[in-house]
Amino acid sequence: MIIPIRCFSCGKVIADLWDTFQNKVAEGQDQGVVMDELGLDRYCCRRMFISHIDLIHEVAPFSTSLE
């Protein structure tokens, strides 16, 4: 759905880096280089970014509103 706030393994806050990561990768930069620039050195944090699939736009139309 959306990127988790913290890495599941080490607990480092990673959610604030997601938009920067997405923008730089969309510009054509290498994912590994971008993660190095953002300070994602641990493989567990890198895994969170590489394996994340952003599905919020597909799920949002099916959410219910509280009226």
TITIZA-347657 format. One record per atom (N, C-alpha, C): residue in three letters; x negated, y, z. Coordinates in steps of 0.1 Angstrom, whole numbers, plus 2048, in hexadecimal, padded with zeros to 3 digits. Atoms other than C-alpha are relative to their C-alpha. Layout:
AlaXYZ ...
END
This chain:
Met7F87F4800 Met800800800 Met7F780C800 Ile80A7F4800 Ile7EA81D80C Ile7F47FB808 Ile80D8047FA Ile7C681B817 Ile801800810 Pro8008007F1 Pro7C381183C Pro7F880B806 Ile8087F57F9 Ile7B782C854 Ile7F27FC803 Arg80D8057FC Arg79B817861 Arg7FC7F37F9 Cys80580D806 Cys7867FA854 Cys8057F580A Phe7FB80A7F8 Phe7957DA861 Phe7F57F9808 Ser80B8077F9 Ser7737CC86B Ser7F880880B Cys8097F87F7 Cys75E7E887A Cys80780C807 Gly7F97F57F9 Gly778803882 Gly7FD80E7FB Lys8047F3805 Lys76881F86E Lys80C8077F9 Val7F57F8807 Val78183A862 Val7FC8017F1 Ile8047FF80F Ile78283783C Ile80B8067F8 Ala7F57FA808 Ala7A4845831 Ala7FD80D7FB Asp8037F3805 Asp79786882E Asp7F78007F4 Leu80980180B Leu77E85C814 Leu8077FB7F3 Trp7FA80780B Trp79784B7FD Trp80380A7F4 Asp7FD7F780B Asp7A286A7E8 Asp7F38047F9 Thr80D7FD806 Thr77E8747E2 Thr7FA7F57F8 Phe80480C807 Phe7758517D8 Phe8087FE7F3 Gln7F880180C Gln79284F7C0 Gln7FD80A7F5 Asn8037F6809 Asn78A8707B0 Asn7F37FE7F9 Lys80E801805 Lys7658697AB Lys8007F47F6 Val80080C809 Val76C84679C Val8088037F3 Ala7F87FC80C Ala787855785 Ala7F78097F6 Glu8097F8808 Glu76C86D779 Glu7F57F87F8 Gly809809807 Gly75784F76E Gly7F47FC808 Gln80C8037F8 Gln73E84C78A Gln8017F1805 Asp80180E7FB Asp733829796 Asp8067FF80E Gln7FA8027F3 Gln74781C7B4 Gln7F57FE80B Gly80B8027F6 Gly7278117C6 Gly7F980D804 Val8077F37FE Val7168337C2 Val80A809808 Val7F67F77F9 Val7368457CE Val8017FB80F Met8008047F2 Met73882F7ED Met7F4803808 Asp80C7FC7F9 Asp7148367F5 Asp80080E804 Glu7FF7F27FE Glu71A85B7F2 Glu80A80380C Leu7F67FD7F6 Leu738859809 Leu7FC7FA80E Gly8058067F3 Gly724846824 Gly8067F3803 Leu7FA80E7FD Leu735824820 Leu7F57F67FE Asp80C809801 Asp71680F827 Asp8047F1804 Arg7FD80D7FC Arg7267F1838 Arg8097F97F5 Tyr7F980880B Tyr7337D5821 Tyr80F7FF804 Cys7F18017FD Cys7547D3835 Cys80780D7FC Cys7FA7F3804 Cys75C7F882E Cys8018007F1 Arg80080080E Arg7527F480A Arg80B7F67FA Arg7F680A804 Arg7697D5807 Arg80E806801 Met7F37FA7FF Met7867EA813 Met8038097F4 Phe7FE7F880C Phe7818027F6 Phe8017F87F3 Ile80080780D Ile77A7E97DB Ile80C7F77FF Ser7F5809801 Ser7967D17E4 Ser80E807801 His7F37F97FE His7B17EC7EA His8078027F3 Ile7F77FE80C Ile7CE7ED7D1 Ile80B80A805 Asp7F77F67FC Asp7E280D7D4 Asp80E7FD7FA Leu7F2804804 Leu8078027D2 Leu80A809805 Ile7F67F77FA Ile81881F7E3 Ile80A8057F6 His7F77FA80B His82682D7C2 His80A7F57FB Glu7F780B804 Glu83680B7BA Glu80A7FD80B Val7F78047F5 Val8458067DC Val80980C805 Ala7F87F57FB Ala8518297E4 Ala80E8017FA Pro7F27FF805 Pro86F8287CD Pro80A7F7807 Phe7F88097F9 Phe87C80B7E1 Phe80280380F Ser7FF7FD7F2 Ser87981B803 Ser80E806803 Thr7F37FB7FD Thr899823815 Thr7FF80D808 Ser8007F47F9 Ser8A1845823 Ser8097FF80C Leu7F88007F4 Leu8AF84A846 Leu80980C800 Glu7F67F5801 Glu8CF85E843 Glu80980080C 
END
